[in-house]
Each structure stands twice: as C-alpha cells, then as structure tokens.
Amino acid sequence: MKGKRYTTEEKIRILREADKGVAITEVCREHNLSQVTFHRWKRQFGQMEVKEARRLKDLERENSELKKMLAEALLKNRVLEAVCEKKL
C-alpha cells in the first residue's frame, strides 16, 4: 500500500518538529513515516526553511520549462536545416 505523498513544505515542517525537541520516533509515529524516510528528508532538506523550499520548487519548475523550450527550438532548427538541404 502506498503512503501519503508529502509536499516539500510539509516535509520541512515535520523536520522542524523534531528540531523543537520532540523525539524523532514520536514525530515519525505521529506522521506515519519510517525513521529512514525522516533521515532521508533531513539529509535533503535539513537546513532549508519553507520559504527557501518554495523558491527551490519555483526554480526547478522554471528550469524544466526552459529545457523544454530549448529542446523544441533545437528540434525546429534541425527540421529547418533538413528542409533546406532537400531543396538544394
């Protein structure tokens, strides 16, 4: 059975609960996740604040869009070059 998918903001809030002094086992039990998952999140988002995580997500989305635009432009360029070669 698949577990719940947490947003980046939710992950950071869960990590901050443990930083406030609540035991990791208690936090994991409360949110129904394994300690391995908790420590993986801590390694990934350990020092990050919610605001920074949102900014990171926005930058990743923008980067993805720019990569798609570049791929489309390169494809269009190749098609135009192929058409030009056939005409000559």
N, CA, C and O of each residue as an XYZ file, in Angstrom:
352
protein
N       0.836     -1.182      0.000
C       0.000      0.000      0.000
C       0.882      1.247      0.000
O       1.829      1.346      0.780
N       0.569      2.183     -0.866
C       1.334      3.417     -0.946
C       0.963      4.332      0.203
O      -0.190      4.387      0.630
N       1.959      5.049      0.693
C       1.729      6.011      1.756
C       1.358      7.359      1.185
O       1.251      7.536     -0.028
N       1.165      8.304      2.081
C       0.816      9.661      1.679
C       2.023     10.340      1.057
O       3.154     10.116      1.487
N       1.796     11.149      0.073
C       2.861     11.952     -0.520
C       2.846     13.312      0.167
O       1.814     13.980      0.233
N       3.996     13.704      0.671
C       4.117     14.964      1.375
C       4.729     16.014      0.454
O       5.609     15.713     -0.353
N       4.254     17.240      0.584
C       4.855     18.333     -0.159
C       6.174     18.706      0.514
O       6.441     18.299      1.645
N       6.978     19.468     -0.177
C       8.254     19.897      0.383
C       8.031     20.713      1.652
O       8.771     20.574      2.626
N       7.018     21.556      1.635
C       6.723     22.379      2.809
C       6.343     21.509      3.999
O       6.782     21.765      5.120
N       5.525     20.476      3.762
C       5.130     19.567      4.843
C       6.342     18.820      5.400
O       6.457     18.631      6.611
N       7.232     18.403      4.524
C       8.439     17.698      4.966
C       9.265     18.585      5.890
O       9.736     18.131      6.932
N       9.438     19.832      5.515
C      10.240     20.751      6.325
C       9.556     21.022      7.661
O      10.228     21.105      8.690
N       8.243     21.160      7.663
C       7.532     21.368      8.932
C       7.700     20.167      9.864
O       7.857     20.331     11.074
N       7.667     18.969      9.297
C       7.871     17.765     10.100
C       9.287     17.752     10.671
O       9.481     17.409     11.837
N      10.273     18.122      9.860
C      11.655     18.185     10.340
C      11.809     19.209     11.460
O      12.552     18.973     12.413
N      11.121     20.336     11.359
C      11.205     21.371     12.383
C      10.597     20.908     13.710
O      11.040     21.338     14.775
N       9.586     20.033     13.653
C       9.024     19.476     14.887
C      10.100     18.751     15.675
O      10.195     18.905     16.893
N      10.907     17.966     14.988
C      11.980     17.226     15.654
C      13.050     18.191     16.174
O      13.671     17.929     17.204
N      13.265     19.303     15.467
C      14.255     20.286     15.916
C      13.823     20.971     17.210
O      14.663     21.446     17.974
N      12.518     21.022     17.455
C      11.998     21.681     18.652
C      12.164     20.827     19.908
O      11.853     21.273     21.012
N      12.650     19.611     19.739
C      12.894     18.781     20.915
C      12.026     17.543     21.002
O      12.222     16.720     21.896
N      11.078     17.392     20.103
C      10.243     16.191     20.091
C      11.090     15.033     19.559
O      11.848     15.205     18.605
N      10.963     13.869     20.168
C      11.752     12.712     19.748
C      11.413     12.324     18.311
O      10.263     12.413     17.882
N      12.438     11.894     17.578
C      12.256     11.507     16.179
C      11.256     10.365     16.064
O      10.417     10.361     15.163
N      11.342      9.400     16.968
C      10.403      8.263     16.916
C       8.966      8.739     17.089
O       8.050      8.226     16.447
N       8.776      9.727     17.965
C       7.428     10.269     18.197
C       6.918     11.007     16.962
O       5.760     10.851     16.574
N       7.774     11.803     16.351
C       7.385     12.542     15.140
C       7.029     11.561     14.026
O       6.031     11.739     13.328
N       7.851     10.527     13.866
C       7.601      9.539     12.814
C       6.293      8.801     13.056
O       5.527      8.563     12.122
N       6.039      8.443     14.292
C       4.799      7.731     14.618
C       3.585      8.625     14.370
O       2.572      8.180     13.832
N       3.702      9.885     14.768
C       2.598     10.836     14.610
C       2.236     11.053     13.148
O       1.060     11.192     12.810
N       3.251     11.081     12.275
C       3.021     11.350     10.857
C       3.027     10.077     10.013
O       2.912     10.140      8.789
N       3.157      8.942     10.657
C       3.099      7.636      9.996
C       4.164      7.509      8.898
O       3.860      7.204      7.745
N       5.420      7.753      9.294
C       6.514      7.540      8.358
C       7.676      6.865      9.073
O       7.804      6.919     10.296
N       8.510      6.234      8.274
C       9.630      5.497      8.847
C      10.761      6.448      9.218
O      10.851      7.568      8.715
N      11.615      5.972     10.107
C      12.759      6.785     10.507
C      13.739      6.942      9.350
O      14.425      7.959      9.245
N      13.803      5.940      8.490
C      14.673      6.030      7.308
C      14.217      7.185      6.424
O      15.038      7.966      5.944
N      12.923      7.290      6.213
C      12.368      8.387      5.414
C      12.669      9.724      6.078
O      13.066     10.683      5.416
N      12.478      9.779      7.386
C      12.749     11.016      8.124
C      14.196     11.460      7.919
O      14.455     12.628      7.630
N      15.135     10.527      8.069
C      16.544     10.886      7.935
C      16.914     11.231      6.488
O      17.800     12.056      6.263
N      16.254     10.618      5.516
C      16.483     10.973      4.112
C      16.026     12.415      3.870
O      16.715     13.195      3.212
N      14.852     12.753      4.414
C      14.361     14.123      4.290
C      15.304     15.092      4.981
O      15.562     16.185      4.477
N      15.816     14.691      6.133
C      16.710     15.570      6.888
C      17.985     15.836      6.095
O      18.493     16.957      6.098
N      18.502     14.821      5.422
C      19.694     14.991      4.602
C      19.383     15.901      3.406
O      20.222     16.703      2.994
N      18.177     15.770      2.859
C      17.812     16.531      1.669
C      17.411     17.972      1.997
O      17.811     18.904      1.299
N      16.616     18.154      3.068
C      16.052     19.470      3.378
C      16.490     20.003      4.740
O      15.891     20.952      5.245
N      17.507     19.421      5.334
C      17.900     19.692      6.709
C      17.934     21.142      7.138
O      17.268     21.501      8.109
N      18.676     21.982      6.457
C      18.842     23.365      6.874
C      17.928     24.333      6.128
O      18.038     25.549      6.284
N      17.035     23.789      5.325
C      16.192     24.620      4.473
C      14.940     25.082      5.223
O      14.358     24.329      6.004
N      14.546     26.303      4.980
C      13.302     26.832      5.525
C      12.206     26.690      4.469
O      12.492     26.471      3.292
N      10.962     26.814      4.896
C       9.822     26.646      3.991
C       9.901     27.637      2.825
O       9.626     27.280      1.679
N      10.271     28.857      3.122
C      10.375     29.894      2.086
C      11.414     29.501      1.029
O      11.192     29.675     -0.169
N      12.542     28.971      1.489
C      13.594     28.541      0.573
C      13.139     27.352     -0.261
O      13.478     27.251     -1.440
N      12.377     26.459      0.343
C      11.884     25.287     -0.380
C      10.925     25.695     -1.488
O      10.957     25.137     -2.585
N      10.082     26.660     -1.200
C       9.165     27.156     -2.235
C       9.947     27.773     -3.391
O       9.625     27.554     -4.558
N      10.968     28.539     -3.057
C      11.803     29.158     -4.086
C      12.507     28.101     -4.922
O      12.594     28.224     -6.144
N      13.012     27.055     -4.256
C      13.664     25.952     -4.961
C      12.695     25.279     -5.921
O      13.049     24.983     -7.062
N      11.472     25.036     -5.460
C      10.471     24.401     -6.307
C      10.159     25.268     -7.522
O      10.023     24.754     -8.632
N      10.044     26.584     -7.319
C       9.787     27.503     -8.431
C      10.938     27.486     -9.434
O      10.719     27.474    -10.645
N      12.156     27.487     -8.919
C      13.321     27.454     -9.807
C      13.405     26.145    -10.587
O      13.766     26.145    -11.764
N      13.073     25.031     -9.937
C      13.075     23.744    -10.639
C      12.025     23.719    -11.736
O      12.277     23.195    -12.821
N      10.854     24.277    -11.470
C       9.787     24.344    -12.471
C      10.217     25.217    -13.647
O      10.011     24.853    -14.805
N      10.812     26.366    -13.346
C      11.281     27.266    -14.401
C      12.375     26.600    -15.234
O      12.384     26.718    -16.459
N      13.287     25.908    -14.575
C      14.356     25.204    -15.266
C      13.790     24.146    -16.209
O      14.261     24.000    -17.337
N      12.799     23.425    -15.757
C      12.167     22.400    -16.582
C      11.524     23.019    -17.826
O      11.658     22.488    -18.928
N      10.831     24.139    -17.642
C      10.201     24.812    -18.773
C      11.238     25.309    -19.771
O      11.044     25.203    -20.982
N      12.336     25.852    -19.260
C      13.389     26.344    -20.151
C      14.039     25.204    -20.931
O      14.371     25.374    -22.105
N      14.222     24.062    -20.309
C      14.779     22.900    -21.003
C      13.849     22.440    -22.119
O      14.308     22.071    -23.201
N      12.543     22.460    -21.859
C      11.581     22.081    -22.894
C      11.626     23.062    -24.061
O      11.590     22.662    -25.225
N      11.704     24.344    -23.735
C      11.767     25.356    -24.788
C      13.022     25.189    -25.637
O      12.968     25.317    -26.860
N      14.149     24.906    -24.993
C      15.400     24.698    -25.721
C      15.304     23.473    -26.626
O      15.742     23.513    -27.776
N      14.734     22.389    -26.109
C      14.591     21.170    -26.903
C      13.708     21.425    -28.125
O      14.018     20.952    -29.218
N      12.621     22.163    -27.953
C      11.740     22.485    -29.072
C      12.458     23.352    -30.109
O      12.309     23.142    -31.313
N      13.232     24.319    -29.635
C      13.958     25.197    -30.553
C      15.000     24.407    -31.341
O      15.153     24.615    -32.545
N      15.718     23.504    -30.671
C      16.715     22.683    -31.357
C      16.059     21.772    -32.393
O      16.581     21.597    -33.494
N      14.923     21.199    -32.037
C      14.208     20.335    -32.968
C      13.735     21.124    -34.191
O      13.858     20.663    -35.326
N      13.201     22.300    -33.947
C      12.743     23.158    -35.045
C      13.911     23.525    -35.961
O      13.771     23.542    -37.184
N      15.049     23.815    -35.362
C      16.244     24.159    -36.125
C      16.679     22.980    -37.001
O      17.016     23.174    -38.169
N      16.676     21.780    -36.459
C      17.066     20.596    -37.229
C      16.115     20.347    -38.392
O      16.539     19.994    -39.493
N      14.830     20.534    -38.138
C      13.834     20.330    -39.198
C      14.055     21.339    -40.313
O      14.016     20.977    -41.489
N      14.285     22.590    -39.965
C      14.517     23.618    -40.977
C      15.786     23.331    -41.772
O      15.813     23.526    -42.988
N      16.841     22.868    -41.093
C      18.072     22.508    -41.800
C      17.838     21.348    -42.766
O      18.373     21.349    -43.874
N      17.048     20.367    -42.357
C      16.764     19.219    -43.210
C      15.952     19.658    -44.440
O      16.193     19.173    -45.545
N      15.006     20.561    -44.254
C      14.206     21.063    -45.363
C      15.076     21.829    -46.339
O      14.949     21.666    -47.552
N      15.961     22.666    -45.812
C      16.859     23.444    -46.665
C      17.787     22.543    -47.476
O      18.043     22.827    -48.646
N      18.280     21.494    -46.897
C      19.171     20.563    -47.602
C      18.428     19.866    -48.726
O      18.989     19.653    -49.801
N      17.175     19.508    -48.492
C      16.402     18.809    -49.530
C      16.127     19.732    -50.710
O      16.085     19.275    -51.852
N      15.938     21.023    -50.451
C      15.660     21.952    -51.548
C      16.883     22.181    -52.412
O      16.752     22.480    -53.599
N      18.064     22.046    -51.843
C      19.286     22.283    -52.616
C      19.628     21.028    -53.323
O      20.624     20.977    -54.045
